[in-house]
């Protein structure tokens, strides 16, 4: 449960002061759980824990939601450049306000994928889950959709001028395979650490692909479709703490 620093901001938003900066959220939704798991857990219990031996220059936050992971990384690595991608209009509006105090975060209102175009995403089957928009049926309410723009990940990184990425955080409700396998191989091989959530869509095909260059760690219950994974570049595994 979040503490008393959460106070009413508007009828539709709340405000949480974290390290003297405001974080906007939607009370009674998945936003509060996201804030707790990412910002209020410490050490290795943090949702997106990064080993202390990895000091990145460039971070991709793919599936930015309301910007909490990017804020976590911006505080952990104030000298890093962080690029966050979130296609859902309601989410990107809050994300933009949340990252405003952080000059090292740059946001893009698009989904990354393996092609370009405008597509319909399904809402989550849970009315409280505003981070659960997906192209896939599992966990979705197909009667509620939102139109978003998708861009090819390889093209976008070329336009930004990124030839090397150090950390990738990814939580895209099933699109993880399509995104990471569409990355330029030379860029993917340069990544030091990948962390994210899988959603039951070609998960182990993706892990097998990544295992060419990464050592993989995961914890999955037999009956649970969702699970977190971590991938450490094989050249760094021996030095990770």
N, C-alpha and C positions, 0 to 999 in steps of 0.2 A: 504494500500500500504506500502511496506517495504521501509526503509529509505536509505540514502546514504552510510551507512556502508556496503551495499551489493556492491561488486566489482567483476569484472571478475576474475576467477581463472583458468579455462581451457575452451576450447570451449564447453565442456559438463557440466561443474560445475561452480557454483559461490561459493563465500565464504562470510559469514556473521560473524562479530566479535561480540560476545555476552559475556559480563562480562570477556573480555580479552581472550576469547577462541574461536577458529574457529568452525564454523558450515558450513558444505558443503551441497549444495543443487543443484537442477537442475532448472535453470532459465526458467520461462514461464510454470511451471508445478504446480501441487498441493502442492509441497514442500513449496512454499512461503506462501500459506494459512495456512498450518500446523504450520509453524514457528510463524506466526502472532497470530493465535488463542491460541497456547499453551504458548509461551514465552512472547509475547508483550501485551497481555491483563493482567490486574492486578486484584488482589483481587478475588471476587466471579465471575467476568466476565471471568476469566481464564478457558480455556476448561476443565482442570482437577484440578479444585479447591478442596483442601482438608481442612476440618475444622481444626482450630488451636488446638483443643483439642485432635486430633489424631496425635500421634507421633510414626511412625512405625519403626520397626527393619527390616522388610522384605517386599519387594514390587515385584509383578509380573507385567511386562509390556507385555501383550499378544497382538501381532500385532504391533511390534516395529517400522515398517516403516523405517525411516532414523534416529531414535533414539531421536527425539525431546522430547517426553514425558519422556523418561528416564533421559535426561539431566535436564529437569524441576524438576523431583523428586530428582535427585542427588544434585541440588542446594538447594532445599527446605529442604531436609533431608540428610545432608552430612554423617551422621553416619549410615544410613540405607544401607542394601544390596539390590541391584536392579538386577533382572533377567529379561532380555528382549528376546523375541522370535519373529523372523522374517524369514520366509522361502524363500522369493523371492531373488534370487542372486543379482540383481542390487541394491535392497534396502539394503541388509545386507552389501554390500561392502561399501556403504556410511555410514550406521549406524556404522560400525566398526571404520571408521575414525573419526566420530563425537564423539564417546564415549571414544576415546583413552585417553583424559586428565582426565578421571574420573575413579579412581581405584575401586570405589564401584559399578560399573556397569559391569555385566557379560552378554555376548550375546551368543545366541544359534541360529544357522542357520536352524531352523526347525519350522514347524507348530505344535501346540498342538491340540490334538483331542481326540477321543474316541477309536482309534486303531492305529496300526503301518503300515507303508508302504510308497510307492512312488506314488504320485497322480498328475493329471493335474489340474492346476488352470486356470480359465478364466481371461483374462485381462479385465480391465474396458472398458465400451463402450466409455468413454472419453479418447482421446489420451493424455490428460494433467494429468490424474489421475493415478499416479504411486503407490498410496496406495490402489487402488481399486481391487486388485486381489481377486478372490472369487471362491468357489466351486459351487456357485448358479447362476442361469440364470439372475435374476434381476440385471439390471445395468451392465451386462457383454457383452463382445464381444466374442462369442463362437468360432470364427474363429482364435483367438489368444490365445495360452495357454503357460504355463510354467510348467515344472515338478518340484515338490518340495517333500521334505521328511516330513512326519507326524509321530509324536510319541504320544503315549498315555500319557495324562497329569499326570495321577496317577503314572505311571512308572517313568516319568522324574523327578517328585518332590521327589520320593523315592531315585532315583540315586543321586540327588543333596543333599539329606539329609534334606529336608524341611518338618517338621512336623507341622509348624505353619506359616501362612502368614497373614500380617496385612492389606495390601492394594492390590487390584487387579484393574488394568486398562485393559480394554479389548475393542478392535476394530478389529474384524476379518471378516468383510464383510459377516455376516450371520452365522458364525460358533459358535456364542456365546453360544447357547443352548448346542451343542454337547460338548463343552469344559467344561463349568461350571458344567453341570450335571454329567460329568465323573470324577470330582474331588472327592477325598476321602471325605466323609461327615464330618469327624472329622476335616479335614483341612478347609473345607468351613465354618464350624461353628465358626472357630477361627478368620475368617476375620473380620476386623473392618469396612472397607469401600470398596465398589466396585463402580467403575465409568466407563462408556463406552458408546458405540453407538450401537443401534439396527438397523437391516437391513431388517426386514420383514420376517424373517425365525424363526417361533415358538417363537416369542418375548414374547407373553403374557403367554405362557406355561412356559417359563423360569422365568418370573417375579413371577408367581404363585408358582413355586418351591422355589425360593429364599425367598418368603414372609414367609416361615416357620420360618426363623431365622432373616430376615431383614425387616426393614421398607423401603419402596420404594418411590422414588420421580422421576417424569418424566414430560416432557412437549412435547406433540405430537400434531401436526396439523392433521386434519382429512384426508387430501389428501397427507400427506408427509409420505413416507415409512420409512425414516430415522429419528431417534430421540435419544437424549441423555437420560441416566437414571443414577440414583444414588441409592445405597443401603447402609443403615447404620445398623450395627448389633443392634438388639433390646435392647441388654444390655447397649448400649452406647447412644441411641437416646436422652435421656433426658439431656445428657451433651454436645451434639453437638451444636456448635455455627456457 
